[in-house]
Amino acid sequence: MNLQAETVETLNATSVGRIIRRAARPAVHLVRRMLHPGVPPQLQLTRLNCNGQRTAILHRRTFADYSVIRQCFADRQYDLPRHAHSAMIDNLYQQILASGRQPLIVDCGSNIGASVLWFASHYPRAHVLAVEPAPDNFELLRQNCAHLDADLRLAGIAAEDGFACLTDPGEGSLAYRTIPAGPESGLPTFSLPTLLKSKSPLTYTPFLLKLDIEGAEKTLFDGDCSAIAHFPIIIMEPHDWFLPGQATSLGFFRFHAAAGRELLIQHENIISIDCGAAAGFTFDSLFQTVATAIRPATPINQGICSEGHQN
């Protein structure tokens, strides 16, 4: 916890402190506008430390946005496993670069861009195709990731190209869902094959597919999975808890098992890794690199919001 957050917590602990905080709030907002004149008053710019790099993210000071930022930068939910699998993933990333192509990361459900910032800091020479269906989220995604090598799409992901409408099941901007609809909805949905066709195989090689699509994984994996299989790394947040009785993850597990991939778990996410031919090397060579892949434990405060404004 940074000094500013500790100060706010201390003030909130007493009734007098809460009165002081409420009285000081207008002055805090004034200083914020002076320091960041380009930031609208309803937004907040929070500075972060990610993989040893300084970055910043705009958000709406809502529980949903704070949750997304915390999951990415404090919980490190997209930090891939270490040791043997880490060596395999790092080698694959380097092999793609050595081939003269860029590793392609497809981020489905990019929200306000926290995950895109995370991937860009850890795989700086990769190209990210980010898909987000909610216009309010997408506007922040656009502002947060405009400086990155990223292709940002205001769209949904589906088994087939089409259109959808957005629904809010009560969780706000953290959990918008897409429901198939007609063209009048105005929100396009693209299949993964369509997205991949927009990226020349002479320039890009599929590397990582991230899916946080609020239950839409059911139709995605119930359809043709040949395009999905091009990605040696798949990170998916399952939503069976969110949609009980619908078996939304069943198609994923069928695909995963049939492909003989390995399963890892990281926080809320399931990670499916193709450790065979897609990786381009054998397990004998893999385990020879394990010793160099083992790194000291990350300090507990690395990646946590290092600066930012509190109400």
C-alpha positions, 0 to 999 in steps of 0.5 A, a space after each residue: 500500500 502506498 503512502 497516499 492510500 495509507 493516509 486515506 485509510 488512517 483518516 477513514 478509521 475515525 469520525 474526525 478523520 472522515 470529516 477532515 477528508 470530506 472537507 479536503 476533497 474539493 482541494 484535492 480535486 483542484 490539485 488533481 486538475 492542476 496536475 493533470 489538466 488534460 484529464 476530465 474531472 470524472 476520470 483519474 490517472 493512476 501511475 503504475 509499476 509494471 515489470 520494472 516499467 512506469 506506466 499510467 492508466 485512466 479509469 473512472 474511479 469505480 469499483 469495476 475499474 479498480 478491480 480490473 487494475 488490481 487484478 492485473 497489476 497487484 494480483 498479477 493474474 496474467 503473470 504466466 507460470 515460472 520454471 519449466 513452462 516459463 522457459 518454454 513460453 519465453 523460448 517460443 516468444 524468442 523463436 517467433 522473433 528470430 523467424 522475422 515475425 511478430 508474436 500476435 496476442 489476441 486479447 478478447 475482453 480488453 475492458 479499459 486496457 489494463 491487460 493490454 498494458 500488462 502484455 505490452 510490458 511483458 512482451 514488448 515486441 508483440 503485436 496486440 489485437 484487442 477486442 472490447 464490445 462496450 463503447 464506454 470501456 473502449 473509449 478508455 481502452 483507446 486512450 490508455 493504449 494509443 501509444 502501443 503497437 496494438 490494433 483496437 477493435 470496438 466489437 465482440 468475439 463470437 463463433 461466427 461473424 454477426 452482430 450483438 447487443 450489450 447486456 449488463 447482468 448487474 456487475 457494471 462495466 466489469 461484466 458486460 455480456 454480448 447477446 446475438 442480435 440483428 444488424 440494427 444493434 450496430 455492434 459487430 461480432 467477429 470470429 477468431 478466423 476473421 480476426 486472424 485473416 486481418 493479420 498477415 501470416 508473413 508478419 505475425 505468428 499466433 502466440 497468446 489468446 486471452 479470453 475474458 468474455 463473460 460466458 461467450 466462451 461457450 459458443 466459441 469452443 462449441 464451434 470450429 476450434 481450428 483457429 483457436 488451436 493456432 495459439 500455443 498459449 490460451 488464458 481463459 477466465 471461466 464463468 460457470 460460477 456466473 452462469 450456473 447450469 449452462 456448462 460454459 467451460 465444457 467446450 473449452 475442456 473438450 478442446 483442451 483434452 482432445 489437443 493434449 495440452 497442459 493445464 495450469 491455474 493462475 488466480 481466476 484464470 485457466 491456462 492451456 499450453 501446447 507444449 508439443 509441436 507448437 513450441 518447436 522444441 522437445 522437453 529434453 531441451 526444455 528442462 535444460 533451460 529450467 535452471 536459467 528460468 528460475 528467478 528470485 521471488 517478486 517483491 510483494 509490492 512490485 506491480 501494485 499501484 505506486 501512485 494515484 488519487 483517492 477520493 
